[in-house]
């Protein structure tokens, strides 16, 4: 009797498990009919998009190196200048002056390029260039170089002596003090004077007995010059 009850319980559990399995299979079949087509379509579209992205050429995917512009002067008093540099053969280089494209030119076979007759504006001029390929790809800009164009002559004031002045031997060597435009260099008889950051200058000049000719010259970074000539007489 005990074995019969055990067998009966096992039979019921087996039937129940079988019903669960059949129900699960039926649910999976139902989900397959309702969601399966949608999943298939989405999977197909995803594979198609990946295929198109793989086969489609990417725009501007190649890197275009910026050109190199040869070193320019920091300042100049010449308005029309020539700019040279180098880049890759077969490319075009566009030159930009103060943010505006000024000229373009084709690269020579050796990789060099030249821009002639570039007209600077008074004051600071920002100069840069970029390379362009035949299929319209552009490089980044080259390093910006700033060129100061100025035709303004520097100030030059002599404070410690006057033209045709006679000095006594106690003042020999003679100290020459003066003032010039900030950033200018000063020479006395072609020897460099000491100039501070405010334009004050000083120089000690050994005099000979009698007449002494003194040429004092101030020069800006752009090359503009102011010159004064003095005669100083030493009375020993």
Beta strands, then each sheet from edge to edge (+ up, - down):
strand 1: 68-69
strand 2: 75-76
strand 3: 80-86
strand 4: 92-97
strand 5: 100-106
strand 6: 112-119
strand 7: 123-132
strand 8: 145-149
strand 9: 156-158
strand 10: 165-168
strand 11: 174-180
strand 12: 185-188
strand 13: 191-192
strand 14: 194-195
strand 15: 200-205
strand 16: 210-219
strand 17: 225-235
sheet 1: 1+ 3- 6+
sheet 2: 2+ 8+ 7- 4+ 5-
sheet 3: 9+ 11- 15+ 14-
sheet 4: 10+ 17+ 16- 12+ 13-
end
